[in-house]
C-alpha cells in the first residue's frame, strides 16, 4: 500500500526515536501500563503479564517486547519513505501474523496499542511532542498495523484451508 509519508514525517519519527532510545526501560513499562489501563482485558494476551497483578518494573521480556514495538514502528516509518510501503522481513511479518492470530488479536486491539504508543511517545518526548510528530507516528503505526493485519488474514486463510 503506497503512502504519502513525507520526508519531514520520517525525520520527525527518526529524531524522536533517537531521543527516546536511552529511555526504553522506563518507556516500555509506561507503554504496557497504558495498554492495560486502556484495555485491562488485554493483559492475559501478554505471556509476561499473565500471572501477575502488576506491571513488573524489571521484567526483561516486557522491555524486550516494547523495544520491538517501538523499533519496528520507527523502522517501518523509514521504510515508508524509502520503499513506499512497510518492509519487514517476510519471516518476521509471517511470524507476527501467526502470533497475533494465535493470541486472538482483533482490529480494535491495534487501536488500543496505537493509543498507548502515542501517549507513551508524548510523555517520553515532553515539549518536543506536537501535532506534526503525532501525525508522523500515527501514519507509521497505521502502515505497520495494516501489514500485520494483512498477514493475519493470510494466516487465517491458511488455517481455514
KAPEKA-V993791 format. One record per pair of residues at least 4 apart in sequence whose C-alpha atoms are under 8 Angstrom apart, sorted by the first residue. I is the first residue (numbers start at 1). J is the second residue. D is the distance in Angstrom with one decimal. If there is no record, write none. Layout:
((I	J	D) (I	J	D))
//
This chain:
((1	84	7.5) (1	85	5.8) (2	84	5.1) (2	85	5.5) (3	80	7.1) (3	84	6.1) (3	85	6.9) (4	84	7.8) (5	9	6.4) (5	10	7.1) (5	77	7.8) (5	80	6.3) (5	81	6.0) (5	84	7.8) (5	136	7.7) (5	139	7.4) (6	10	6.3) (6	81	6.8) (7	11	6.2) (7	81	6.7) (8	12	6.2) (9	13	6.3) (9	132	7.6) (9	133	7.1) (9	135	7.9) (9	136	4.8) (9	137	7.9) (10	14	6.1) (10	77	5.9) (10	78	5.9) (10	81	6.9) (10	136	7.1) (11	15	5.9) (12	16	6.0) (12	133	5.9) (12	136	6.9) (13	17	6.0) (13	74	6.3) (13	77	7.0) (13	133	7.0) (13	136	6.5) (13	137	6.2) (14	18	6.2) (14	74	6.7) (14	78	7.6) (15	19	6.5) (16	20	6.3) (16	125	7.1) (17	21	6.0) (17	71	8.0) (17	74	6.9) (18	22	7.9) (19	125	7.6) (20	24	6.6) (20	124	6.6) (20	125	7.2) (23	27	6.0) (23	124	7.9) (24	28	5.6) (24	63	7.2) (24	66	7.9) (24	67	6.5) (25	29	6.6) (25	63	5.7) (26	30	6.3) (27	31	5.9) (27	120	6.6) (27	124	6.8) (28	32	6.3) (28	62	7.0) (28	63	5.4) (28	66	5.0) (28	67	6.8) (29	33	6.0) (29	55	7.0) (29	56	7.7) (29	57	6.4) (29	62	7.3) (29	63	7.0) (29	66	8.0) (30	34	6.0) (30	120	6.4) (31	35	6.3) (31	66	7.2) (31	116	5.9) (31	117	6.2) (31	119	7.9) (31	120	5.5) (32	36	6.2) (32	55	7.4) (32	62	7.8) (32	66	7.6) (32	116	7.6) (33	37	6.1) (33	55	6.4) (34	38	6.1) (34	116	5.3) (34	119	7.8) (34	120	7.7) (35	39	6.0) (35	40	7.6) (35	42	7.7) (35	112	6.4) (35	113	6.1) (35	115	8.0) (35	116	5.3) (36	40	4.5) (36	41	7.4) (36	42	6.5) (36	43	6.1) (38	112	6.7) (38	116	7.7) (39	43	7.8) (39	112	7.1) (42	46	7.5) (43	49	6.1) (43	50	6.1) (44	49	6.5) (44	50	4.5) (44	51	7.9) (45	50	7.2) (45	103	6.0) (45	104	8.0) (46	50	6.1) (48	59	7.7) (48	61	6.4) (48	62	6.4) (49	53	8.0) (49	54	7.8) (49	55	6.8) (49	56	7.9) (49	62	8.0) (52	56	8.0) (59	63	6.5) (60	64	6.0) (61	65	6.0) (62	66	6.1) (63	67	6.0) (64	68	6.3) (65	69	6.4) (66	70	6.2) (67	71	5.8) (68	72	5.7) (69	73	6.1) (70	74	6.2) (70	117	7.9) (71	75	6.0) (72	76	5.9) (73	77	6.3) (73	137	7.8) (73	140	6.1) (73	141	5.5) (73	144	6.5) (74	78	6.6) (74	137	7.8) (74	140	7.1) (75	79	6.3) (76	80	6.1) (76	86	5.3) (76	87	6.5) (76	88	7.3) (76	140	6.1) (76	141	7.8) (76	143	7.6) (76	144	6.3) (77	81	6.8) (77	86	7.5) (77	137	7.7) (77	139	7.9) (77	140	4.7) (77	141	7.9) (78	82	6.4) (79	83	5.5) (79	84	6.9) (79	85	6.4) (79	86	5.7) (79	87	5.9) (80	84	4.6) (80	85	4.7) (80	86	5.6) (80	87	7.7) (80	140	7.6) (81	85	7.7) (83	87	7.5) (85	143	7.6) (86	143	6.4) (86	144	6.1) (86	147	6.8) (88	92	6.5) (88	93	6.1) (89	93	6.3) (90	94	6.0) (91	95	6.0) (92	96	6.0) (93	97	6.1) (93	147	7.6) (93	148	6.4) (93	151	6.7) (94	98	6.2) (94	151	6.1) (94	155	7.8) (95	99	6.1) (96	100	6.0) (96	148	6.5) (96	151	7.7) (96	152	7.9) (97	101	6.2) (97	148	5.6) (97	149	6.9) (97	150	7.9) (97	151	4.8) (97	152	4.3) (97	153	7.9) (97	155	6.4) (98	102	6.1) (98	151	7.8) (98	152	6.4) (98	155	6.0) (99	103	6.1) (100	104	6.3) (100	105	5.2) (100	152	7.0) (101	105	5.9) (101	152	6.0) (101	155	7.3) (101	156	7.2) (105	109	6.2) (106	110	7.3) (107	111	7.2) (107	149	7.7) (108	112	6.6) (109	113	6.4) (110	114	6.1) (110	145	6.7) (111	115	6.1) (112	116	6.2) (113	117	5.9) (114	118	6.1) (114	138	7.4) (114	141	6.9) (115	119	6.2) (116	120	6.0) (117	121	6.1) (118	122	6.1) (118	134	6.9) (118	137	7.5) (118	138	7.5) (119	123	6.2) (120	124	5.9) (121	125	5.9) (121	129	7.7) (122	126	5.9) (122	129	5.5) (125	129	5.5) (129	133	6.2) (129	134	7.2) (130	134	6.2) (131	135	6.2) (132	136	6.3) (133	137	6.2) (134	138	5.9) (135	139	6.1) (136	140	6.3) (137	141	6.0) (138	142	6.0) (139	143	6.2) (140	144	6.4) (141	145	6.0) (142	146	6.1) (143	147	6.3) (144	148	6.3) (145	149	6.0) (146	150	6.1) (147	151	6.3) (148	152	6.1) (149	153	6.3) (150	154	6.5) (151	155	6.2) (152	156	6.1) (153	157	6.1) (154	158	6.2) (155	159	6.3) (156	160	6.1) (157	161	6.1))
//
